[in-house]
């Protein structure tokens, strides 16, 4: 039987007070609608239709060909939104999941459990529910004596007795696909909002003698729909707790989970230790036995086994096994370290490749450079890679030594085993094994410092009269 999904993503989200379309707001580094799509894909949905409206082009640009799209030009309620998918999937036999694009915390395992209940009981519809001590603001699930769902009543349409019910509708459903669209044709907008409610389908199916089930999740976070920044922060907190817990169970030590921020999709090897203040962003892969933090920010980068990174920022770079970065280093995109490299305090790399064992220990800038094995780059050294118009490359061979406060004016090559003396400004290639000195000869003028001080003192005295 075909499984399908309809993702409701047409609402404007005015309460977010944002220029960014609501379902594109990220939770742990991924837009909410991206989390929802991952969930329905994990539940083996063969066809996914995203209902778009406000911000349609931006949603399509993000999701690409991962889904099909139907436009809800006028916002007339959830029932009307689902109806827009009829042309794409209305004539297919199967089960359809309907889920809101602003509910990123719904788990694939929960959807699978709901589908199992739905399919084994032969229900026409199954509602994902949750039980809240304070259900204010949510639609209430009204069950019959046999435990099946009789109807769902929106908060604004509740009687006093219905408002006291604590079981709420999370807004996620399973339907027999054909029965869903047959019932939608009969939904009316006779309610306080003048909208076509998807929840009315439940009552119509019950009236037709169909079975409607309710699957109650034990994870109340799954009921969170993000309509404002408060709910967004709450969703971020719950998602972060889930992600951290998964890494902990997989053998990662997180010293202070409440102050460690790992985005969705990050991979971390066993026996790695994360210290507080660490931020690991999407696309990052950390090996085994690493020490990360405190206060390390790593984005879309690869860190090899046994590496150590502290008080540093790394973006779109590769840190080789057993290499050390920090404190206070900045690896900008395109940087690549081999095995056993050292990048020390206040060092910045950009589009620079360092082979095994090379070191840039402190206060240096290495950009647009290719550095060989076991090279030592001294304090204050700079590869001068930009002339105001073009970038140029510096090449440094294996076992070379670059002294402190050396300027390498690119394009320039320093050969294997070459030695550049401290304070040099190098504008020509240095052949392998050579020593380069490029600085003015020192001249000492005896007693001249005392003469300067005497003149300055005399001038000051004249000005004070």
MOQUI-V184877 format. One record per pair of residues at least 24 apart in sequence whose ideal C-beta (glycine too) atoms are under 10 Angstrom apart, sorted by the first residue. I is the first residue (numbers start at 1). J is the second residue. D is the distance in Angstrom with one decimal. If there is no record, write none. Layout:
i = [I:I]
j = [J:J]
d = [D:D]
This chain:
i = [1:1:1:1:1:1:1:2:2:2:2:2:2:2:2:2:2:2:3:3:3:3:3:3:3:3:3:3:3:3:3:3:3:3:4:4:4:4:4:4:4:4:4:4:4:4:4:4:4:4:4:4:4:5:5:5:5:5:5:5:5:5:5:5:5:5:5:5:5:5:5:5:5:5:5:5:6:6:6:6:6:6:6:6:6:6:6:6:6:6:6:6:6:6:6:6:6:6:6:6:6:7:7:7:7:7:7:7:7:7:7:7:7:7:7:7:7:7:7:7:7:7:7:8:8:8:8:8:8:8:8:8:8:8:8:8:8:8:8:8:8:8:8:8:9:9:9:9:9:9:9:9:9:9:9:9:9:9:9:9:9:9:9:9:10:10:10:10:10:10:10:10:10:10:10:10:10:10:10:10:10:10:10:11:11:11:11:11:11:11:11:11:11:11:11:12:12:12:12:13:13:13:13:13:13:13:14:14:14:15:15:15:15:15:15:16:16:16:16:16:16:16:17:17:18:18:18:19:20:20:21:21:21:21:21:21:21:21:21:21:22:22:22:22:22:22:22:22:22:23:23:23:23:23:23:23:23:23:23:23:23:23:23:24:24:24:24:24:24:24:25:25:25:25:25:25:25:26:26:26:26:26:26:27:27:27:27:27:27:27:27:27:27:27:27:27:27:27:28:28:28:28:28:28:28:28:28:28:28:28:28:28:28:28:28:29:29:29:29:29:29:29:29:29:29:29:29:29:29:29:29:30:30:30:30:30:30:31:31:31:31:31:31:32:32:32:32:32:32:32:32:32:32:32:33:33:33:33:33:33:33:33:33:34:34:34:34:34:34:34:35:35:35:35:35:35:35:35:35:36:36:36:36:36:36:36:36:36:37:37:37:37:37:37:38:38:38:38:38:39:39:39:39:39:39:39:39:39:39:39:39:39:40:40:40:40:40:40:40:41:41:41:42:42:42:42:42:43:43:43:43:43:43:43:43:43:43:43:43:43:44:44:44:44:45:45:45:45:45:45:45:46:46:47:47:47:47:47:47:47:48:48:49:49:49:49:49:49:49:49:49:50:50:51:51:51:51:51:51:51:51:51:51:52:52:52:53:53:59:63:75:76:76:76:76:76:77:77:77:77:77:77:77:77:77:77:77:78:78:78:78:78:78:78:78:78:78:79:79:79:79:79:79:79:79:79:79:79:79:80:80:80:80:80:80:80:81:81:81:82:82:82:82:82:82:82:82:82:83:83:83:83:83:83:83:85:85:85:85:86:86:86:86:89:89:89:90:90:90:90:90:90:91:91:91:92:92:92:93:93:93:94:94:94:94:95:95:95:95:95:95:95:95:96:96:96:96:96:96:96:96:96:96:97:97:97:97:97:97:98:98:98:98:98:98:98:98:98:98:99:99:99:99:99:99:100:100:100:100:100:101:101:102:102:102:102:102:102:102:102:103:103:103:103:103:103:103:103:103:103:103:104:104:104:104:104:104:104:104:104:104:104:105:105:105:105:105:105:105:105:105:105:105:105:105:105:106:106:106:106:106:106:106:106:106:106:107:107:107:107:107:109:109:110:110:110:110:110:110:110:111:111:111:111:111:113:113:114:114:114:114:114:114:114:114:115:115:116:116:117:117:117:117:118:118:118:118:118:118:118:118:119:119:120:121:121:121:121:122:122:122:122:123:123:123:123:123:123:123:123:123:123:123:123:123:124:124:124:124:124:124:124:124:124:124:124:124:124:124:124:124:124:124:124:125:125:125:125:125:125:125:125:125:125:125:125:125:125:125:125:125:125:125:126:126:126:126:126:126:126:126:126:126:126:127:127:127:127:127:127:127:127:127:127:127:127:127:127:127:127:127:128:128:128:128:128:128:128:128:128:128:128:128:129:129:129:129:129:129:129:129:129:129:129:130:130:130:130:130:130:130:130:130:130:130:130:130:130:130:131:131:131:131:131:131:131:131:131:132:132:132:132:132:133:133:134:135:135:135:135:135:135:135:135:136:136:137:137:137:138:138:138:138:138:138:138:138:138:139:139:139:139:139:139:139:140:140:140:140:140:140:140:141:141:141:141:141:141:141:141:141:141:141:142:142:142:142:143:143:143:143:144:144:146:147:147:148:148:148:148:148:148:149:149:149:149:149:149:149:149:149:150:150:150:150:150:151:151:151:151:151:151:151:151:151:152:152:152:152:152:152:152:152:152:153:153:153:153:153:154:154:154:154:154:154:154:155:156:156:156:157:157:157:157:157:167:167:168:168:168:169:169:169:169:169:170:170:170:170:170:170:170:170:171:171:171:171:172:172:172:172:172:173:173:173:173:173:173:174:174:175:175:175:175:176:176:179:179:179:179:180:182:183:183:183:236:239:239:240:243:244:247:247:247:247:248:251:252:252:252:252:253:254:254:254:255:255:256:256:259:259:259:260:260:260:261:262:263:266:266:267:268:268:269:269:269:269:271:271:272:272:272:272:273:275:275:275:277:277:278:278:279:281:281:283:283:284:284:284:285:286:287:287:287:287:288:289:289:290:290:290:290:291:292:293:294:294:295:295:295:296:296:296:296:297:298:298:299:300:301:301:301:302:303:304:304:304:305:306:306:307:307:307:307:308:309:311:312:312:312:313:314:314:315:316:317:317:317:317:318:319:320:320:320:320:321:322:322:323:323:323:323:323:324:325:328:329:329:330:332:334:334:335:335:335:336:337:338:338:338:339:340:340:341:341:341:341:342:343:344:345:346:346:347:347:347:348:349:350:350:350:351:351:351:352:352:352:352:354:355:355:355:356:357:357:358:358:358:358:360:362:363:363:364:364:364:364:366:366:366:366:367:367:367:367:367:368:368:368:368:368:369:369:369:369:369:369:369:370:370:370:370:370:371:371:371:371:371:371:371:372:372:372:372:372:372:372:372:372:373:373:373:373:373:374:374:374:374:374:375:375:375:375:375:375:375:375:376:376:376:376:377:377:377:377:377:377:377:378:378:378:378:378:378:378:379:379:379:379:379:380:380:380:380:380:380:381:381:381:381:381:381:381:382:382:382:382:382:383:383:383:383:383:384:384:384:384:384:384:384:385:385:385:386:394:395:396:396:397:397:397:397:398:399:399:400:400:400:401:402:402:402:403:403:405:406:406:406:407:408:409]
j = [92:93:94:95:119:176:177:44:45:46:47:89:92:93:94:95:96:177:40:43:44:45:46:47:48:94:95:96:97:111:115:119:174:177:40:45:46:47:48:49:68:85:88:89:92:94:95:96:97:98:175:177:180:36:37:39:40:41:43:44:45:46:47:48:49:50:67:85:89:95:96:97:98:99:111:174:40:45:47:48:49:50:51:67:70:81:82:83:84:85:88:89:96:97:98:99:173:175:177:180:198:33:36:37:39:40:45:48:49:50:51:52:59:63:67:69:85:97:98:99:100:101:103:33:36:49:50:51:52:53:72:78:81:82:84:85:98:99:100:101:102:103:171:198:33:36:37:50:51:52:53:54:55:56:59:63:67:69:72:81:99:100:101:102:50:51:52:53:54:55:56:59:70:71:72:73:74:75:78:80:81:84:101:51:53:54:55:72:75:78:81:100:101:102:227:53:54:55:75:54:55:101:102:226:227:228:54:227:228:226:227:228:229:230:231:102:226:227:228:229:231:232:228:229:228:229:232:55:55:58:52:53:54:55:56:57:58:59:62:101:54:55:59:101:102:226:227:228:232:50:52:54:55:58:59:62:63:100:101:102:103:104:226:55:58:59:61:62:63:101:102:104:226:229:232:235:236:104:232:236:263:264:282:102:104:105:226:232:233:234:235:236:237:238:239:240:263:264:104:235:236:237:238:239:240:242:243:261:262:263:264:265:266:281:282:236:239:243:261:262:263:264:265:266:279:280:281:282:283:284:299:104:239:263:264:265:282:58:59:62:63:101:104:100:101:102:103:104:105:225:226:232:235:239:59:62:63:67:100:101:102:103:104:62:63:66:101:104:264:265:101:102:103:104:105:106:235:239:264:99:100:101:102:103:104:105:106:172:62:63:66:67:99:101:66:104:108:264:265:97:99:103:104:105:106:107:108:109:110:111:112:172:67:97:98:99:106:108:111:66:67:108:107:108:109:111:112:95:97:99:106:107:108:109:110:111:112:114:115:174:108:111:112:115:94:95:96:97:99:111:115:92:94:85:88:89:92:94:96:177:89:97:82:84:85:86:87:88:89:96:98:85:101:78:80:81:82:83:84:85:98:100:101:81:84:101:81:84:101:101:195:189:193:194:195:196:187:189:191:193:194:195:196:197:198:199:200:171:173:187:195:196:197:198:199:200:201:183:184:187:188:189:195:196:197:198:199:200:201:184:187:189:195:196:197:198:195:196:198:173:175:180:181:184:187:196:198:201:180:181:184:185:187:196:198:177:180:181:184:180:181:184:185:177:180:181:177:178:180:181:182:184:177:178:181:177:178:181:176:177:178:175:176:177:178:119:123:126:174:175:176:177:180:125:173:174:175:176:177:178:179:180:181:126:128:172:173:174:175:125:128:171:172:173:174:175:180:198:201:128:170:171:172:173:174:170:171:172:225:226:225:226:171:224:225:226:227:231:232:235:128:170:171:172:221:222:223:224:225:226:235:221:222:224:225:226:232:235:236:238:239:264:170:219:220:221:222:223:224:225:226:234:235:238:239:242:170:171:172:217:219:221:222:223:224:225:217:219:221:222:242:217:219:170:172:215:217:218:219:222:172:174:215:217:222:215:217:172:173:174:213:214:215:216:217:174:215:174:215:174:213:214:215:173:174:175:176:211:212:213:215:174:176:213:148:211:212:213:176:210:211:213:148:149:174:175:176:179:205:210:211:212:213:214:215:174:175:176:178:179:180:182:183:201:202:204:205:206:208:209:210:211:212:213:149:173:174:175:176:179:180:183:198:201:202:204:205:206:210:211:212:213:214:172:173:174:175:176:202:211:212:213:214:215:152:167:168:169:170:171:172:173:174:175:199:202:212:213:214:215:216:169:170:171:172:173:174:214:215:216:217:222:223:167:168:169:170:172:213:214:215:216:217:223:166:167:168:169:170:215:216:217:218:219:220:221:222:223:224:165:166:167:168:216:217:218:220:223:166:167:168:220:223:166:220:166:163:164:165:166:167:168:169:223:163:168:168:225:227:165:166:167:168:169:170:171:223:225:165:168:169:170:171:197:199:164:165:166:167:168:169:199:165:166:167:168:169:170:199:202:212:214:216:167:202:203:214:167:212:213:214:206:212:211:213:214:206:210:211:212:213:214:202:203:205:206:211:212:213:214:215:202:203:206:212:214:199:200:202:203:204:205:206:207:212:197:198:199:200:201:202:203:212:214:191:197:199:202:203:191:192:193:195:197:199:200:192:191:192:193:191:192:193:197:199:214:216:216:220:223:198:199:202:214:223:215:216:217:220:222:223:224:225:198:199:223:225:215:217:222:223:225:198:199:201:202:212:215:213:215:201:202:205:212:205:210:204:205:208:210:205:208:207:208:210:261:263:264:264:280:274:272:274:280:286:274:288:286:288:290:292:291:278:292:293:293:294:293:294:293:294:295:292:293:294:297:286:299:298:300:302:292:303:303:304:305:306:305:306:303:305:306:307:308:309:310:311:310:311:309:310:313:314:315:315:316:314:315:316:318:319:319:320:321:322:321:321:322:319:321:322:323:324:325:326:326:327:326:327:328:325:326:327:329:330:325:331:333:333:331:333:335:336:337:337:338:339:339:339:340:337:339:340:341:342:343:345:343:345:347:348:343:349:350:351:349:350:351:352:353:343:354:355:356:357:356:356:357:354:356:357:358:359:359:349:362:360:362:365:367:367:368:366:367:369:370:371:371:372:373:373:373:374:371:373:374:375:376:377:379:379:379:380:377:379:381:382:383:383:385:391:385:391:393:383:385:393:394:396:396:397:398:398:398:399:396:398:399:400:402:404:404:405:402:404:405:406:394:396:402:408:391:392:393:394:410:392:393:394:410:411:393:394:395:396:408:410:412:394:395:396:397:413:395:396:397:398:400:402:414:396:397:398:399:400:414:415:416:417:397:398:399:400:416:398:399:400:401:417:399:400:401:402:414:416:417:418:400:401:402:403:401:402:403:404:406:408:420:402:403:404:405:406:420:422:403:404:405:406:422:404:405:406:407:422:423:405:406:407:408:420:422:424:406:407:408:409:425:407:408:409:410:412:408:409:410:412:425:426:427:409:410:411:410:426:429:420:430:430:431:432:433:432:432:433:430:432:433:435:426:430:436:436:437:439:436:438:439:438:436:438]
d = [9.9:7.0:5.0:6.3:7.6:9.7:9.4:10.0:8.8:5.7:7.2:8.7:5.7:6.7:3.2:7.5:8.9:7.7:8.5:6.8:5.5:4.7:5.9:8.2:9.8:6.1:5.4:7.8:7.3:9.9:7.5:9.7:9.2:9.4:8.8:5.7:6.7:4.6:7.3:7.3:10.0:8.6:9.1:5.3:6.8:5.9:7.1:4.5:7.2:9.6:9.5:6.4:10.0:8.7:8.4:8.7:3.8:8.3:7.5:9.9:4.2:9.1:7.4:4.7:7.2:8.9:8.6:9.7:9.4:9.6:6.8:4.4:7.6:6.7:9.0:9.8:9.1:9.6:9.4:8.0:5.1:8.0:6.5:10.0:8.4:8.2:5.6:9.9:8.9:5.1:9.2:7.8:6.1:7.2:4.8:7.6:9.3:9.1:9.7:9.0:9.7:6.7:5.6:6.7:9.5:6.9:9.8:6.6:7.2:4.6:6.8:9.3:9.7:9.1:7.1:9.9:9.6:8.8:8.2:5.9:7.6:5.1:9.6:9.8:9.3:10.0:8.4:5.2:9.6:9.5:8.6:6.3:5.2:7.3:9.8:9.8:7.0:7.2:4.9:5.8:8.4:9.3:8.2:8.5:5.4:8.2:9.7:5.3:6.0:5.7:7.8:9.3:8.7:8.8:5.8:9.0:9.5:9.3:9.3:9.0:9.9:7.9:3.4:7.8:8.9:4.9:5.6:3.1:6.8:9.0:7.9:9.1:9.0:7.9:4.2:8.9:9.6:6.5:9.5:9.4:5.5:8.2:8.4:9.5:7.0:7.0:9.6:9.1:6.7:9.5:8.6:8.5:8.2:7.5:8.7:7.4:4.1:7.8:7.4:7.7:8.7:9.9:7.4:8.4:7.0:8.6:9.5:9.1:9.4:9.6:5.1:4.3:8.4:9.4:8.9:9.4:8.1:7.4:6.1:6.5:9.3:7.4:7.8:7.4:9.8:8.1:9.5:9.9:8.4:8.4:9.4:9.6:6.3:3.1:8.8:9.6:5.5:6.6:9.4:9.9:8.2:8.0:9.9:8.0:5.9:7.2:7.8:9.5:9.2:9.0:9.2:9.7:8.1:9.5:6.6:9.0:9.8:8.6:4.0:5.6:9.8:9.0:8.5:7.1:6.2:6.7:9.6:6.3:9.8:9.2:8.4:9.4:7.0:8.7:5.9:9.2:9.7:9.3:9.0:8.5:8.4:9.1:9.0:9.8:4.7:8.1:7.6:7.1:9.7:9.9:5.1:5.4:9.7:8.8:5.2:8.9:9.2:7.9:8.5:8.8:6.3:9.7:9.6:4.5:5.8:8.7:6.1:8.1:7.5:4.8:4.8:8.9:9.2:9.5:8.4:9.7:9.4:9.6:9.1:8.8:3.0:5.6:7.4:8.3:9.7:9.2:5.7:4.2:8.8:9.7:9.3:7.9:9.0:7.1:4.7:7.2:6.6:9.8:8.7:6.1:8.9:9.0:8.5:9.2:6.3:5.4:7.7:4.3:9.3:9.7:6.2:8.4:7.7:9.9:6.5:7.3:6.9:9.2:9.5:4.2:7.9:9.8:8.1:7.1:7.5:8.9:9.4:8.1:8.3:9.9:9.2:9.9:8.5:3.7:7.8:8.2:9.2:7.8:7.1:5.8:7.5:5.4:8.2:6.5:6.2:9.6:7.0:9.6:9.7:6.5:6.0:6.5:9.6:8.5:9.5:9.2:7.6:8.3:9.4:8.9:7.3:9.0:8.4:9.3:5.6:6.9:4.9:9.4:8.7:6.2:9.9:9.4:9.2:5.8:9.9:6.6:9.0:8.0:7.1:7.8:9.4:8.3:8.9:3.6:8.5:7.9:8.2:9.9:6.7:9.7:9.9:9.7:5.4:9.0:9.3:4.4:5.7:9.0:6.6:9.8:9.3:9.7:8.5:8.9:9.6:9.0:8.6:6.4:10.0:9.0:9.8:9.4:8.3:9.5:7.6:5.9:7.6:8.7:8.9:10.0:9.7:9.1:9.2:8.4:4.4:9.8:9.7:5.3:6.1:8.9:9.9:9.1:7.2:9.3:9.6:4.8:7.2:9.3:5.5:6.5:9.6:9.9:8.3:9.7:9.1:9.1:8.0:9.2:8.1:10.0:8.4:7.3:9.6:8.4:5.8:5.6:8.6:7.0:8.8:7.1:8.4:3.0:4.2:5.7:7.5:9.6:9.4:7.8:9.9:9.8:7.7:7.5:6.2:3.9:7.5:9.6:9.6:9.1:5.8:4.6:9.4:8.5:7.6:3.7:5.4:4.5:8.0:6.4:6.8:8.6:8.2:8.4:7.2:4.3:9.1:8.7:9.9:8.5:7.7:9.3:8.9:7.3:8.3:6.3:9.5:9.1:5.6:8.4:9.5:7.4:5.0:8.1:8.3:7.6:9.2:9.8:9.5:8.5:9.8:9.4:5.3:7.7:9.0:6.5:9.6:8.5:7.6:7.8:8.6:4.6:9.3:9.1:8.8:7.7:8.5:5.8:8.0:9.9:8.7:6.8:6.5:9.7:8.1:5.0:8.6:6.8:9.8:9.2:5.7:7.0:6.6:6.5:9.5:9.8:8.4:7.2:5.0:7.9:4.5:9.5:9.8:5.9:8.9:9.6:9.4:7.2:7.1:5.6:8.1:9.5:9.9:8.2:7.0:4.6:7.9:6.7:7.9:6.7:9.4:8.6:9.1:7.4:4.7:7.8:9.8:8.8:4.9:7.3:5.9:9.2:9.6:9.5:9.1:8.9:5.3:4.5:6.9:8.5:9.2:8.8:9.5:7.2:6.4:6.7:9.9:7.4:8.0:6.8:5.3:7.5:8.7:9.8:9.7:8.2:9.5:7.1:9.5:5.9:9.3:9.2:6.7:9.3:9.8:7.8:9.5:4.6:5.2:8.2:5.5:9.4:9.1:9.4:5.9:5.7:6.4:8.1:7.5:9.1:5.7:8.6:9.2:9.1:5.0:8.8:9.2:9.9:8.3:7.0:9.1:6.4:8.6:9.9:9.6:9.5:8.3:7.8:5.3:9.1:7.1:6.0:7.4:8.2:9.4:10.0:9.6:6.4:8.3:7.5:8.5:5.7:8.5:9.3:4.2:9.8:8.3:5.8:9.0:9.9:8.8:8.4:5.6:8.8:5.1:9.2:4.3:8.5:8.6:9.5:9.8:6.2:7.8:8.3:9.8:9.6:8.6:6.2:9.8:5.5:9.0:9.3:6.3:9.4:8.0:9.0:7.7:9.0:7.8:9.8:8.9:7.5:4.5:6.1:4.4:9.5:9.9:9.5:7.0:4.9:9.6:4.7:8.2:9.8:8.3:9.1:9.2:9.8:4.8:8.9:8.0:9.3:3.7:6.1:6.4:9.1:7.8:6.2:6.8:5.0:7.2:7.6:7.4:8.5:10.0:6.7:5.9:9.7:5.5:9.0:7.3:8.2:4.7:7.4:9.5:9.4:6.7:4.3:8.0:9.8:10.0:9.1:7.2:4.3:7.0:5.8:6.8:9.6:9.9:5.9:7.8:9.1:7.8:5.6:8.3:9.9:8.6:6.9:7.0:7.3:4.8:7.2:9.3:7.9:4.6:7.8:4.0:6.8:8.2:8.0:5.6:8.1:6.2:7.3:8.3:5.2:6.4:6.2:6.3:9.2:9.8:4.7:6.7:4.7:7.2:8.4:9.3:7.4:5.8:8.6:5.6:9.9:6.4:5.4:8.3:7.9:5.4:9.1:6.7:4.3:9.7:9.5:5.2:5.1:7.5:6.2:9.1:9.0:8.1:9.6:5.8:8.1:5.6:6.8:7.4:6.7:9.6:8.3:8.2:8.9:7.1:5.2:7.6:4.7:9.7:9.6:8.2:9.5:8.7:9.8:9.7:9.9:9.6:9.3:3.7:6.4:8.1:8.9:7.4:9.1:10.0:6.4:4.1:9.2:8.0:8.6:5.9:8.6:4.3:8.3:6.9:6.3:7.3:10.0:7.0:9.4:4.5:6.4:5.5:9.4:9.4:8.9:9.8:5.7:8.6:8.5:9.3:9.5:9.8:7.3:9.5:9.9:6.6:8.4:9.3:9.4:8.5:8.0:8.2:9.7:5.9:5.8:6.0:7.4:6.0:9.5:9.3:7.6:9.0:4.3:6.6:4.6:10.0:8.0:7.7:5.8:7.7:10.0:7.8:8.4:5.7:4.4:9.6:9.8:6.6:9.5:8.5:8.2:8.9:3.9:8.2:9.1:5.2:7.7:9.1:9.3:9.9:9.8:7.7:9.9:9.2:7.0:7.7:7.8:9.3:6.5:6.6:9.4:9.6:7.8:4.6:7.1:5.7:5.9:8.8:8.9:9.6:7.4:6.7:9.8:9.7:6.6:9.7:6.5:8.9:8.8:8.7:9.7:9.5:7.2:9.4:6.2:4.4:8.8:8.0:8.5:9.0:8.1:6.1:9.2:9.1:7.8:8.9:9.8:7.3:9.0:8.3:8.5:9.6:9.9:8.5:8.5:7.4:9.7:8.6:9.7:8.8:8.2:9.4:6.5:8.2:6.7:8.7:8.8:9.4:7.7:8.8:9.2:9.1:7.3:9.6:9.6:8.9:8.8:8.1:9.4:9.7:9.8:8.7:8.4:9.5:9.5:9.6:9.6:8.7:9.8:9.8:8.0:8.5:9.6:9.2:9.7:9.2:9.9:9.1:7.7:9.6:9.0:9.6:9.0:8.7:9.9:9.5:8.4:9.2:9.1:9.6:6.8:9.9:9.5:9.8:8.7:8.9:9.4:9.3:9.6:9.9:7.4:9.9:9.8:8.7:8.6:9.2:9.3:9.9:8.5:10.0:8.2:8.7:9.8:9.9:9.7:9.4:9.2:9.8:6.9:9.9:9.6:9.2:9.2:9.0:9.2:9.6:10.0:9.1:10.0:9.5:9.9:9.4:9.1:8.7:9.6:8.2:7.2:9.5:9.8:9.8:9.6:9.0:9.1:8.5:7.6:9.2:8.8:9.1:9.6:8.5:9.2:7.4:9.7:9.2:9.3:8.5:9.5:9.6:9.3:9.8:9.2:8.5:7.9:9.2:9.2:9.6:9.5:9.3:10.0:9.9:7.6:9.4:9.4:9.2:9.0:8.4:8.5:9.1:7.2:9.9:9.5:9.5:9.9:8.7:9.1:9.5:9.6:10.0:9.4:9.3:9.4:8.7:9.4:9.5:8.0:9.2:8.6:8.6:9.2:9.7:9.8:9.6:9.3:9.6:7.4:9.6:9.8:9.2:9.1:9.8:9.9:9.6:9.6:9.9:8.9:9.9:9.5:9.9:8.7:9.6:9.6:9.8:9.8:9.4:8.1:9.5:8.6:8.2:9.0:7.8:9.3:9.7:8.7:9.1:9.6:9.9:7.2:9.6:9.4:9.3:8.4:9.0:9.6:9.2:9.0:9.5:8.8:9.3:8.8:9.0:9.5:9.2:7.8:9.0:9.5:9.1:7.9:9.9:9.5:8.3:8.7:6.7:5.1:6.8:6.7:9.3:6.7:4.3:7.3:6.8:8.2:7.9:10.0:7.5:5.0:7.2:9.4:9.4:8.1:4.7:8.7:9.2:8.2:9.1:9.3:6.0:4.8:3.7:7.2:6.8:9.2:9.6:6.9:9.7:8.9:4.5:6.9:9.6:9.3:6.4:5.1:8.7:9.7:9.9:6.9:5.0:7.5:7.1:8.7:9.7:10.0:9.9:7.9:5.2:6.8:9.0:8.5:4.5:9.0:9.3:8.1:9.4:9.6:5.8:4.9:3.8:7.5:6.8:8.9:6.5:9.0:4.5:7.3:9.8:9.0:5.3:4.2:7.8:9.3:8.8:9.2:6.8:4.6:7.7:7.4:8.6:9.0:9.8:7.5:5.3:7.1:9.4:9.7:8.3:5.0:8.6:6.0:8.5:6.4:4.7:6.0:8.8:8.5:9.3:9.3:9.1:4.9:8.9:8.4:9.3:8.9:9.1:9.2:9.0:9.7:6.3:9.7:9.2:9.5:9.8:8.2:8.7:9.8:9.3:8.9:9.8:9.7:9.5:9.7:9.5:8.9:8.6:9.6:8.7:9.9:9.5]
